[in-house]
Amino acid sequence: MGILRQLSVLDSAGFVMPCSYVIDKKRHLVVSTAWGCLTVEEMKLHDDQLRNDSDFSPEFSQLADGRKIERILGAGSEVRSAVSRSPFSETSKRAFVAHTPSIFGMARMATSYIEASEAPSQVGVFSDLASALKWLGLEGPLYPG
């Protein structure tokens, strides 16, 4: 079995931010989860922590679960800046899941920036988890055990 662990993302003051991630090395997958009110700065810190995690590989795929996000604080230019520094490679598949129209729209905006970047990865935005998992080619339970 691959390494499966969850880490909370900490801000510069050591406070837990409204996001976490799990690295599943066996599936070559990062599951990022966010909730509540999320800022663009917190998204950048999430990526920084992920980039520095010894279990992370840029070739892994990502499932970004935003079903519990209430608001994303940040202008379009800030979102563009955040996604332009993604730790994922061009070969990665990245699926974003969002329930509310506003979060779904922000995710679509982010994907358009990723697709137009110098190193675009394959990106999809979904309104349900099952469709995102199918697109990523994942079967069975998301977490073993």
Secondary structure, DSSP 8 states (H G I E B T S, - for coil): ---EEEEEEE-TTS-EEEEEEEEETTTTEEEEEEEEEEEHHHHHHHHHHHHT-TT--TTSEEEEEEEEEEEEE--HHHHHHHHHT-SS-TT-EEEEE--SHHHHHHHHHHHHHHHTSSS--EEEEESSHHHHHHHHT--S-SS--
